[in-house]
Structure formats: structure tokens, C-alpha cells
Amino acid sequence: MKKIFVDTGITQNRFLVFEDEELIDIYIEDISYKKLEGNIYKARVENINAYLNIAFLNIGEIKNAFIDLKEAPNLKIGDEIIVQIKRDSEGKKAHKASSRILFPGKKLHLLVGIKDIKSPNKEIYKKIKSMFENNIKENYGVLVEAEEFNTEELINEYHSLIEKWENIKDKANYIKAPCLLMKSKDYISKLIDDHINGKESIELYFSKEKDKSLFQKYIDVKNFNVSIDIINTIDNCILDTMKRKHFLIGEANIVMDEVEAFTIIDVNSGNIDYHNAEIKSLMEFNKLAAQRIFRLLKLRNTGGIIFIDFVDVENKQKQELLNFIMELSKNDNNISRIYGWTKLGVLELARARKGKKLKELIYYDYYKDILNPSYVLKLIENKCLYNKEKFFKKEFVVSIPQTTFELSEKIGFKDKLKKEWDIELKFLIEPNVINYEFKN
């Protein structure tokens, strides 16, 4: 049984997915952050950096994108090219673009420009290889991640995606760069594709009655509940996921440190008794830790190089643990490569960066416990709504730092709160307040 908790807001929309009471997915849409990943553009080459071997592209957005010249070696300034954004900008960095287009569908994705058949799952690959060997077209490959499909359905979608892509390509011939050719799926569409379409036993929980309408555009909303109390469940789950230390059994724990270049995860056994009912050996403990780690990597959307220091893994046990981890990684399509053990006995792997990390959407400074201004405003909105519904209170005074006030003014936060919920809010700017403080 899957449960999906939905809480929308002025600055952030949050969607949490539970399966058998366990949190398995977190989606946060930050209204102040414009997601470009997956978008397809007709871009114009603005500049070429021969030293870095990259070209900077004008895609019609605030920031330029860049493309590796290994993909398009003959590009010149002024040239026009169709690209897809593979990674959103980080800080002052530009968006990363590619001429290798992944055109998304429901059961498969079209690989534009290459005649290839791919799947992250070996068993699925065997099925689709025999299915597509005599149906694949030149310059149009396929990537299949869905586990449930039938031959006719997949072949029909393949040809339908080719037709859609060729229509976009023809349209691009008559449009001057820079321009957006296709926008990637919004969060609700992605959530529905990932967890709802074609699946039974889904329960929806909304913090507000009006949130139902967001889903009614896509599905028939039947099993649902509405309660303002779910905002507390959502907040608690998000903050629990972002904790630095996560306890496993007794004092045994894992510690996660995300820095700019990589993530380090330390597994600590504490004084665990390996003969208790849950854990009978060190190997079982390391496997339990690996399961929790991979779940947290997905929930936190951690990307880049990752090092995991397990507890006292002997040489003869390394392969067994590595095999177990390879199986775990099949449940996470973002795991791009498992490198194995370093000379110091630490496991090294890489996870693809897709979208912003959960850490970036929640924190401005993780180690100082300073929250992202967008998240602060979401918490303030939720507390106001909670107090209005539970205690019929409609006027609030809140102290906030300057950065949060600036975002509030930029998006008209107080006016929207007044118009949508008839709530009067007054902000006091106080430099000593780290996140926010309600004064009444």
C-alpha cells in the first residue's frame, strides 16, 4: 500500500511517498528556483573556451548553458544547435547541456541520434533486446526502465515518440535561437508517472482541500484524506532525513557529511551485540547499514562521488558485501558507477546529479542550522494556517532575517497569504534571528 502526502504552498510544494509505512521518495518543488533540467532548447553559441574545451550557449534563460566540445567538435560562434539540459546550474556555474537528447515517454525514453538499446536492469534488457532488434530505426535508440510492459505497448510508444520528436525538430527549423522547444515534466506529472499510473492501492493525503484539484487534472482521485496535521508529519520526515547521524540498532549509527566535492558516510557499530535477535554477524550489520544508506542517498538526492566506510570489512568478505551493494543499486537509477574498494578499504561510488539536493532546498547553511529562506517562508505559512484552523487565529507577527524578508517582498508573500487565506502577517527584521520567531 502506497500513501502520498501532499502539501502545497507559496514558496514550496512538498510531496512525500510512503510504501508499507516507510518513506521511499521526497519531491520538493521550490517556486523560487526555476528547474531547467530535462528542457530541450534551440540554442545559439555565444562563446567558445578552447582551454576548457567547452562552448557557452544562449538558451534564452538568465544563465547560459555550456556543452562539451567532444560532443560537437565543429561548433563555431553564432551556430545554432538543439540541446537538452542535463544538469541545472549550481551557484555561479552554468547549466550543463548535451546534444544527446533523451526524449521522455511513459514506459520508455527515446535516445535521439544513436541506434542503441539500453536498460539499467539486465533482465529487462534481455526482453527489450529481442523485442527491438528488428524494430529499431537508424538514429533512434531506446532506454527502458519500466518493469511492467507488453510488446505491442512498447513498440507503439516507440514509434509515437519518434513522430513527436520529428515534429519538434521540424518546428525548430523555422524558429530562431534561442528558444524553448520542450519543457520537462512538472513535479506532479513525474510523481504520477513514478508512483500512481497503472498502480493499485494508492491513498492520497492533502493538507488543504484545494490541493485535490492539482491531481484531478491527471487522475480520478478516490482514496483521499484532508488534514492540516500532515504538515507536521512532512516537516518531521524531511528534517529526520536530513539529520547528520542516523541510528540503526542501539548506539550503532551512520554519519553522513556532504561537502562540495563529495559525500563521506561513516558506519559505526557502537557496542552492538551481534548475537541479538536482529543482527547475528558483522556482515549482517554492514548489510543493514548499506540498505539504510542507499535509501537516504535517494531521499536526499545526493549526487557526485560518495565514499562509504563500513565496519571492519575483511578481505574475504569484501566481495560478498560488494555483491549485495550491486543488487541494492539496481533500485536506484541514479547510481552511475560503483568503483569498488579503495586501498584504505573504503567503498567508492558515484551517483548522478539530477536536480537540486534536498540539502540545498532546506538549508542555506547546513552545519550552522540556517534554513533556506524559501523553506523558512513555507514553515511560517504552515504555522499560520495550522493556528488559523486549530485556534481561529488570523493575525501574526514574525521576526525574520534580512534575506528571508527580501524573498518575501520579491514574491509578494504577505499579499498572497492575505488573498488566499485571509491571514494578516507582519514581519520584523532582526539580524539576530537565525530562521524565524513568532512573537504572538
FENWOTA-V435340 format. One record per backbone hydrogen bond with DSSP energy under -0.5 kcal/mol. CO is the residue of the C=O (numbers start at 1). NH is the residue of the N-H. E is the energy in kcal/mol with one decimal. If there is no record, write none. Layout:
co = {CO & CO}
nh = {NH & NH}
e = {E & E}
This chain:
co = {1 & 2 & 3 & 4 & 5 & 6 & 7 & 11 & 11 & 13 & 14 & 15 & 16 & 17 & 17 & 18 & 19 & 22 & 25 & 27 & 28 & 29 & 29 & 30 & 32 & 33 & 36 & 39 & 40 & 40 & 41 & 41 & 42 & 42 & 43 & 44 & 45 & 47 & 48 & 49 & 49 & 53 & 54 & 55 & 56 & 56 & 57 & 57 & 58 & 64 & 65 & 66 & 67 & 68 & 68 & 72 & 76 & 79 & 81 & 81 & 83 & 84 & 84 & 85 & 87 & 90 & 95 & 95 & 96 & 96 & 98 & 99 & 101 & 101 & 102 & 103 & 107 & 107 & 108 & 109 & 110 & 110 & 111 & 111 & 114 & 114 & 116 & 118 & 120 & 121 & 122 & 123 & 124 & 125 & 126 & 127 & 128 & 129 & 132 & 132 & 137 & 139 & 140 & 141 & 142 & 143 & 143 & 147 & 150 & 151 & 152 & 153 & 154 & 155 & 156 & 157 & 158 & 159 & 160 & 161 & 162 & 163 & 164 & 165 & 166 & 167 & 168 & 169 & 170 & 171 & 172 & 179 & 179 & 182 & 186 & 187 & 188 & 189 & 190 & 191 & 192 & 192 & 196 & 201 & 203 & 204 & 205 & 206 & 208 & 209 & 210 & 211 & 211 & 212 & 212 & 213 & 215 & 215 & 219 & 220 & 222 & 223 & 225 & 227 & 228 & 229 & 229 & 230 & 231 & 232 & 233 & 234 & 235 & 236 & 237 & 238 & 240 & 244 & 246 & 249 & 252 & 253 & 254 & 255 & 257 & 257 & 261 & 262 & 263 & 264 & 265 & 265 & 266 & 266 & 268 & 269 & 272 & 273 & 279 & 281 & 282 & 283 & 284 & 285 & 286 & 287 & 288 & 289 & 290 & 291 & 292 & 293 & 294 & 295 & 296 & 297 & 297 & 298 & 300 & 300 & 304 & 305 & 306 & 307 & 308 & 308 & 309 & 310 & 312 & 314 & 314 & 315 & 315 & 317 & 318 & 319 & 320 & 321 & 322 & 323 & 324 & 325 & 326 & 327 & 328 & 329 & 332 & 334 & 334 & 337 & 337 & 340 & 342 & 346 & 347 & 348 & 348 & 349 & 350 & 350 & 351 & 352 & 357 & 358 & 359 & 362 & 365 & 365 & 366 & 369 & 370 & 370 & 372 & 372 & 373 & 374 & 375 & 376 & 377 & 378 & 379 & 380 & 381 & 382 & 383 & 384 & 385 & 386 & 387 & 387 & 388 & 394 & 396 & 397 & 397 & 398 & 399 & 400 & 401 & 402 & 403 & 404 & 405 & 406 & 407 & 408 & 408 & 412 & 413 & 414 & 415 & 416 & 417 & 417 & 418 & 423 & 424 & 426 & 428 & 428 & 430 & 432 & 435 & 437}
nh = {20 & 203 & 18 & 205 & 16 & 207 & 14 & 31 & 32 & 29 & 7 & 27 & 5 & 24 & 25 & 3 & 22 & 19 & 17 & 15 & 30 & 13 & 31 & 33 & 34 & 35 & 39 & 85 & 181 & 182 & 43 & 83 & 178 & 179 & 81 & 58 & 78 & 56 & 50 & 53 & 54 & 69 & 49 & 67 & 46 & 47 & 59 & 65 & 44 & 95 & 57 & 97 & 55 & 71 & 72 & 75 & 79 & 45 & 43 & 83 & 41 & 86 & 98 & 38 & 96 & 93 & 66 & 97 & 86 & 87 & 84 & 101 & 103 & 112 & 104 & 110 & 145 & 146 & 105 & 143 & 103 & 112 & 114 & 141 & 116 & 141 & 142 & 144 & 122 & 125 & 126 & 127 & 128 & 129 & 130 & 131 & 132 & 133 & 135 & 136 & 140 & 113 & 137 & 111 & 118 & 109 & 145 & 149 & 154 & 155 & 156 & 157 & 158 & 159 & 160 & 161 & 162 & 163 & 164 & 165 & 166 & 167 & 168 & 169 & 170 & 171 & 172 & 173 & 173 & 174 & 175 & 42 & 181 & 40 & 190 & 191 & 192 & 193 & 194 & 195 & 196 & 197 & 199 & 2 & 4 & 225 & 6 & 227 & 211 & 212 & 213 & 214 & 215 & 215 & 216 & 217 & 218 & 219 & 221 & 222 & 224 & 204 & 206 & 230 & 231 & 232 & 233 & 234 & 235 & 236 & 237 & 238 & 239 & 240 & 241 & 242 & 243 & 256 & 254 & 252 & 248 & 268 & 246 & 266 & 259 & 264 & 305 & 259 & 307 & 257 & 267 & 309 & 255 & 268 & 253 & 272 & 274 & 276 & 276 & 285 & 286 & 287 & 288 & 289 & 290 & 291 & 292 & 293 & 294 & 295 & 296 & 297 & 298 & 299 & 300 & 301 & 302 & 301 & 358 & 359 & 351 & 263 & 349 & 265 & 310 & 347 & 267 & 312 & 314 & 317 & 318 & 318 & 319 & 321 & 322 & 323 & 324 & 325 & 326 & 327 & 328 & 329 & 330 & 330 & 331 & 332 & 335 & 336 & 352 & 339 & 350 & 348 & 345 & 342 & 308 & 339 & 340 & 306 & 336 & 337 & 304 & 354 & 361 & 362 & 363 & 372 & 368 & 370 & 369 & 371 & 364 & 365 & 375 & 376 & 377 & 378 & 379 & 380 & 381 & 382 & 383 & 384 & 385 & 386 & 387 & 388 & 389 & 390 & 391 & 393 & 392 & 424 & 426 & 439 & 440 & 428 & 437 & 430 & 405 & 406 & 407 & 408 & 409 & 410 & 411 & 412 & 413 & 416 & 417 & 418 & 419 & 420 & 421 & 423 & 422 & 425 & 396 & 398 & 400 & 430 & 433 & 434 & 401 & 399}
e = {-2.2 & -2.4 & -3.2 & -2.9 & -2.2 & -1.9 & -3.0 & -2.9 & -0.6 & -2.8 & -2.5 & -2.8 & -2.8 & -3.1 & -1.4 & -2.5 & -1.7 & -2.7 & -2.5 & -2.7 & -0.7 & -2.4 & -0.7 & -1.5 & -0.6 & -0.8 & -2.7 & -2.4 & -2.9 & -1.9 & -0.7 & -2.5 & -0.7 & -1.9 & -2.3 & -3.1 & -2.3 & -2.8 & -0.8 & -1.2 & -1.8 & -2.5 & -2.9 & -2.2 & -2.9 & -1.4 & -0.7 & -2.4 & -1.9 & -1.7 & -3.7 & -3.1 & -2.4 & -1.7 & -0.8 & -1.4 & -2.3 & -2.8 & -3.3 & -0.5 & -2.6 & -0.6 & -1.8 & -3.0 & -2.6 & -2.4 & -2.7 & -0.6 & -2.8 & -1.5 & -2.8 & -1.1 & -0.7 & -2.3 & -0.7 & -3.1 & -0.5 & -0.8 & -0.8 & -2.3 & -2.7 & -0.9 & -0.8 & -2.8 & -1.1 & -0.7 & -2.5 & -2.3 & -0.5 & -2.4 & -1.9 & -1.5 & -2.7 & -2.3 & -1.4 & -1.4 & -2.6 & -1.7 & -1.7 & -2.1 & -1.8 & -3.1 & -0.7 & -2.4 & -2.6 & -2.7 & -0.5 & -0.5 & -2.2 & -2.6 & -2.4 & -1.9 & -2.3 & -2.1 & -2.1 & -2.7 & -1.8 & -1.9 & -2.2 & -2.8 & -2.5 & -1.7 & -1.9 & -2.6 & -2.3 & -2.2 & -2.0 & -0.9 & -0.6 & -1.4 & -1.2 & -2.8 & -0.5 & -2.8 & -2.3 & -2.6 & -2.5 & -2.5 & -2.6 & -2.4 & -2.1 & -2.7 & -2.6 & -2.2 & -2.8 & -2.0 & -3.2 & -2.7 & -1.4 & -1.6 & -1.1 & -1.0 & -0.7 & -1.0 & -1.9 & -0.8 & -1.9 & -2.8 & -0.9 & -0.8 & -1.1 & -2.7 & -3.2 & -1.3 & -1.5 & -1.1 & -1.0 & -2.6 & -2.5 & -2.4 & -2.3 & -2.3 & -2.4 & -2.2 & -2.2 & -1.6 & -1.1 & -2.6 & -2.4 & -2.3 & -3.2 & -3.3 & -2.8 & -2.6 & -0.7 & -2.7 & -0.7 & -2.5 & -2.9 & -2.7 & -0.5 & -3.1 & -2.4 & -0.6 & -2.3 & -1.5 & -0.7 & -1.5 & -0.8 & -1.7 & -2.5 & -2.2 & -2.2 & -2.5 & -2.3 & -2.1 & -1.9 & -2.6 & -2.5 & -1.7 & -2.4 & -2.6 & -1.5 & -2.3 & -2.9 & -0.5 & -2.1 & -0.7 & -2.4 & -0.5 & -2.2 & -2.2 & -2.3 & -2.7 & -0.9 & -2.6 & -2.5 & -0.6 & -0.7 & -1.5 & -1.1 & -0.6 & -0.6 & -2.3 & -2.6 & -2.6 & -1.8 & -2.2 & -2.3 & -1.7 & -2.0 & -2.3 & -0.6 & -1.0 & -1.8 & -1.7 & -1.5 & -0.7 & -3.6 & -0.6 & -3.1 & -2.7 & -1.9 & -2.7 & -2.6 & -1.7 & -1.2 & -3.1 & -1.5 & -1.6 & -3.2 & -0.7 & -1.4 & -1.3 & -2.9 & -2.5 & -0.7 & -2.3 & -1.0 & -0.6 & -2.7 & -2.2 & -0.6 & -2.4 & -2.3 & -1.4 & -2.3 & -2.4 & -2.5 & -2.4 & -2.3 & -2.3 & -2.4 & -2.5 & -2.3 & -2.0 & -2.4 & -2.7 & -2.1 & -1.5 & -1.3 & -3.0 & -2.3 & -3.2 & -0.6 & -2.5 & -1.8 & -2.1 & -1.8 & -2.5 & -1.7 & -2.2 & -2.6 & -2.1 & -1.9 & -0.8 & -2.5 & -2.1 & -2.1 & -2.1 & -2.6 & -2.7 & -2.0 & -1.1 & -1.6 & -0.5 & -2.3 & -2.7 & -2.7 & -0.7 & -1.7 & -0.6 & -0.6 & -3.1}
